[in-house]
């Protein structure tokens, strides 16, 4: 299972340029180890937000795995390139 961000042409229903893109993310814990966005254990809970040319996509834990976290990803609306990643509760799982 994985998550992707799609842009569709509303007139034709076809994918637009630079679309789709895989949703990914990671951060470095205080002990130096990496935590990666775990798509099968993430639920896209809120709607997408488009503001100031940035698309925000948020995820919450599905509560079934200690390595599940909450995430907010930010992508440039024109290029779909990821411009930011925020992980909630970086020291804990099930956030």
MARKOLVO-83184 format. One record per atom (N, C-alpha, C): residue in three letters; x, y, z. Coordinates in steps of 0.05 Angstrom, whole numbers, plus 5000, padded with zeros to 4 digits. Example, Ala and Ser with C-alpha at 12.3 -4.5 7.8 and 13.67 -1.06 7.14 Angstrom:
BEGIN
ALA526448865156 ALA524649105156 ALA526449345156 SER525749555142 SER527349795143 SER525850015157 
END
This chain:
BEGIN
UNK501749765000 UNK500050005000 UNK501850255000 UNK500950454986 UNK502450704985 UNK500450934980 UNK501451174985 UNK499851414979 UNK501151574957 UNK499551684940 UNK500551864918 UNK498752104917 UNK499952324908 UNK498552574904 UNK498152604874 UNK495652634865 UNK494952654837 UNK493952934831 UNK494453024806 UNK493253264796 UNK491753184770 UNK489253244769 UNK487653164746 UNK486653414731 UNK486553394705 UNK485453604688 UNK482353574691 UNK481053774701 UNK478153754706 UNK476553724680 UNK477653824658 UNK476153804632 UNK476353524620 UNK478653394623 UNK479053134610 UNK479252894629 UNK479752954655 UNK480152734674 UNK482952604672 UNK484652704655 UNK487252594652 UNK489252704673 UNK491352554678 UNK493452644697 UNK494752894684 UNK495353084702 UNK496853314693 UNK499853264695 UNK501453444684 UNK504353414685 UNK505353394713 UNK507453244718 UNK508753204744 UNK507053034763 UNK504952904754 UNK503052764771 UNK502752474761 UNK502552284779 UNK502452304807 UNK505252304819 UNK505452374844 UNK507952344859 UNK507552184884 UNK509452024891 UNK509251854915 UNK509652044940 UNK508051984960 UNK508352134985 UNK510351995003 UNK512552125009 UNK514652015025 UNK515452215047 UNK516952125066 UNK518052305087 UNK519752145106 UNK521552295119 UNK523252175139 UNK524352395157 UNK525252305180 UNK526552495199 UNK528652335215 UNK530552475227 UNK532552355243 UNK531852385272 UNK531652165286 UNK531052165315 UNK533452275330 UNK533052345355 UNK535152455372 UNK537452255376 UNK536951995373 UNK539051795376 UNK540551745350 UNK539851905329 UNK541251885303 UNK539951685283 UNK538051535292 UNK536751335274 UNK534551485257 UNK533951375235 UNK531951495217 UNK529151365221 UNK527151525220 UNK524351435219 UNK523251515192 UNK521951325178 UNK520851385152 UNK517851375152 UNK516651525135 UNK513751515131 UNK512951235124 UNK511151115139 UNK510350835135 UNK507550835124 UNK507350845098 UNK504750885085 UNK502650675093 UNK503250425096 UNK501050235104 UNK499950285132 UNK501450435149 UNK500550485176 UNK499750775179 UNK499150915157 UNK498351195158 UNK495651225145 UNK493951395157 UNK491351445146 UNK491251745140 UNK490351805115 UNK490052075106 UNK487452175118 UNK487552295142 UNK485152365157 UNK483852625148 UNK485252855147 UNK483953095138 UNK483953135108 UNK482553335099 UNK482553395070 UNK485253525063 UNK485753555037 UNK488153695028 UNK487653995033 UNK489854145036 UNK489654435039 UNK491554555018 UNK490454745003 UNK492054894983 UNK492055184993 UNK494455284999 UNK494655565008 UNK497455664999 UNK497455904988 UNK499956044979 UNK501655864962 UNK500355704944 UNK501855544925 UNK502955284936 UNK502155214961 UNK503154974974 UNK500754784980 UNK501054534973 UNK499054334980 UNK499954185005 UNK498254185025 UNK498854045050 UNK497253785051 UNK498553565057 UNK497353305060 UNK498053195087 UNK495953125103 UNK496453045131 UNK495652755135 UNK497052615153 UNK496552335159 UNK496652295189 UNK495052115199 UNK495052035226 UNK495651735228 UNK496451655251 UNK496951365257 UNK494251215255 UNK494450965246 UNK492050805247 UNK491950655274 UNK493950705292 UNK493850595319 UNK494550305321 UNK495650175301 UNK496149885303 UNK499049825304 UNK500850025306 UNK503649965304 UNK505150185319 UNK507050115336 UNK508550315352 UNK510150505334 UNK510750415309 UNK512250595291 UNK510550775275 UNK507950795281 UNK506150965267 UNK506251255279 UNK506351455262 UNK506551725271 UNK504551895255 UNK504152135264 UNK502652335249 UNK504652495231 UNK503852555207 UNK505552695188 UNK504052915174 UNK505453135167 UNK504353335148 UNK506453375127 UNK505653325102 UNK507553365080 UNK506653615064 UNK508553755053 UNK508053995038 UNK509253965010 UNK507654014989 UNK508553994962 UNK507954254947 UNK509854344930 UNK509354574913 UNK507054504894 UNK505054674892 UNK502654614876 UNK503254624846 UNK505354764837 UNK505954784809 UNK507754544800 UNK509554464816 UNK511454254808 UNK511053984821 UNK509453984843 UNK509053744860 UNK511553654874 UNK513653814874 UNK516053744889 UNK515553784919 UNK516453594935 UNK516153624964 UNK517853854974 UNK516654024990 UNK518054255001 UNK518154255032 UNK516854065044 UNK516954045073 UNK515753795084 UNK516753715107 UNK515653475122 UNK515653545151 UNK513453495165 UNK513153535193 UNK512153275206 UNK513453175226 UNK512552935240 UNK511753015268 UNK509252925275 UNK508252985302 UNK509552805322 UNK509852895346 UNK510852735369 UNK513352575361 UNK515552705354 UNK517852565343 UNK519152355362 UNK518652375388 UNK519752185407 UNK518051945413 UNK515651935401 UNK513651725408 UNK512351615383 UNK511351375385 UNK509751255364 UNK506751295370 UNK505151195353 UNK502251215355 UNK501151495359 UNK502551685346 UNK501651965347 UNK499752035325 
END
